[in-house]
Amino acid sequence: MTSRVVLVSAAMSTSLRQARFDDGGSLDDGGLAEARSAAGTLPAAARVLLSPSVRCRQTAAALGLHGVPAAELAGLDVGRWRGRALDEVGAAEPEAVGRWLTDPDCAPHGGESVRELCERVAGRLAKARELEGRTLAVVEPDVVRAAVVAALGLPAAVFWRLDVQPLTLTELSGRAGRWNLRLGRPPTG
């Protein structure tokens, strides 16, 4: 049996455009319009899952998808940095940000570490491997990064070196104990 997982990264939001840690805000007008224009272009799926964030739920709705929120697909918990701009946090806590960006076990913000996120998402991928049919998941960019790290057995230290564009598809197909990867295609067919 071949398992297929298509990860759709959330459309553009104001916080993403401003390099701000997600604050639970909505998609911006451009992101909403782009997602609406991509409605009907995604492959059929046996199930649709969502990161529980506002922007993922709005992206799914704009794409015409009805999904189930999955807590294990939530974005990285950045604790007290939530809603703050990366530049602002970097100026106030340069050593903490430096450690966070280089040590996957570090969580100076009081949230979760990159390694913890990667392990959480890896657990969800293991469940997907057991399911028949395609799983479509609208998720945060950091969840896509964590899925790629897990699927390819990469060290968690490469997490920040993976760039995920808004409203792109990352496709995983797995069988015989391994995943294959197709990165970053737009949702246009």
C-alpha positions, 0 to 999 in steps of 0.5 A: 500500500502506498500512503499519500500526504499532501501538505498545503501551506497556509496562504499569506497573512499579515503576521507572515508578511511582517515576519511576526510570530503567529498571533492568531490573525487572519489571512490578508486580502491577497492571501485570501484572494490567492487561496480562493483562486486556487479552489478546486485545483487540489487533488481529491483526498480521503480525508482533510486535516487542518492545523488549528490556527485561524489562517489554516482554517481560513485557507482551507475554507477559501480552497473549498475544503472541509477539514478536521482540526488536528492538534498534532499538526499545530504550528510551533508553540513559541510561548511568550514570543507569540505575536512579536516580530522576529526583529523585535525579539532578536533585538531584545533577546539576541542570545536567546534567538541565536540559540533557538535558531541553532539548537533544535532542543532549545525553547527559550520562549517557554514554548516547545523546541523544534525537536519536539515539533518534529517528533509530534509531526513525525507521530502524525506521519506514522499514523498517515502511513497506516491509512488508505487513500490520500490525506490532504492537510492545510498546515503552518509552514513550520509543520511542513518543515517538520514533516520533511525533516521526519519523512527524510530522516534529516537531523532536526538542525536543518529545520530552519534551512527549509523554506516553505512558501505560502500556499504551496504543496509538499507531497509525500508518498510512502511505502516499504518503510520510506517516504518520497518527497515532491516540494513546493508546487503551486496548487494549480493542477 
